[in-house]
Amino acid sequence: MAILRILVDGYSLLHAWPDLAKGAPRHSAEARDALIQTLTNYRDAIGTPVSLFFDGGGAPKGTPKDPGDPEMEVIYSPKGKTADDLIERVAYKLAQMGEVLVITNDFAERDTVISFGGMARSCDEFIVDVKGALQDLASTVKHHNRREQSRYRRPK
């Protein structure tokens, strides 16, 4: 069965991925934006919808409105809730409809998700998957562009 959606604990992934947005604090807008862009590219490469969750009392000031793309959601937990709370709730509901994958380094959260039938992976394993998928996509695009370029070359 295919995975319905990948649920990502944003700050857990940012802390595990130090070479993403190098030099930027892990809770900064720059680091969040780099993660959002990378996961958007990953979603495009694999075709599985992604929901990215961040802790906080809603979106930080100055955060642009969510573009409303249901295939790449960015969700900030409301005041009084954590990203973990939201991830567990969404994972529970989605697990009733099919496979759901949660990405976090929080062992308790992974155990909770697995206990009701979801799947969970560590951030380190997921980073390897993301890098591999993006490399495959870049290679495919490169080969396609070369093929198209040679197809339309004008004779000298």
BELKAFEN-V501795 format. One record per backbone hydrogen bond with DSSP energy under -0.5 kcal/mol. CO is the residue of the C=O (numbers start at 0). NH is the residue of the N-H. If there is no record, write none. Layout:
co/nh
CO/NH
CO/NH
//
This chain:
co/nh
1/98
3/48
4/6
4/100
5/7
5/50
6/102
7/9
7/52
8/12
9/13
10/14
11/15
12/16
13/16
16/19
18/20
18/21
20/23
24/27
27/31
28/32
29/33
30/34
31/35
32/36
33/37
34/38
35/39
36/40
37/41
38/42
39/43
40/44
41/45
42/46
48/5
49/72
50/7
50/52
51/74
52/9
53/76
55/57
59/62
67/69
68/71
70/49
72/51
74/53
76/57
77/80
80/55
81/85
82/86
83/87
84/88
85/89
86/90
87/91
88/92
89/93
90/94
91/95
92/95
93/96
93/97
98/3
98/4
99/118
100/6
101/103
101/120
102/8
104/106
105/109
106/110
107/111
108/112
109/113
110/114
111/115
112/115
112/117
113/116
118/101
120/103
121/125
122/126
123/127
124/128
125/129
126/130
127/131
128/132
129/133
130/134
131/135
132/136
133/137
134/138
135/139
136/140
137/141
138/142
139/143
140/144
141/145
142/146
143/147
144/148
145/149
146/150
147/151
149/152
//
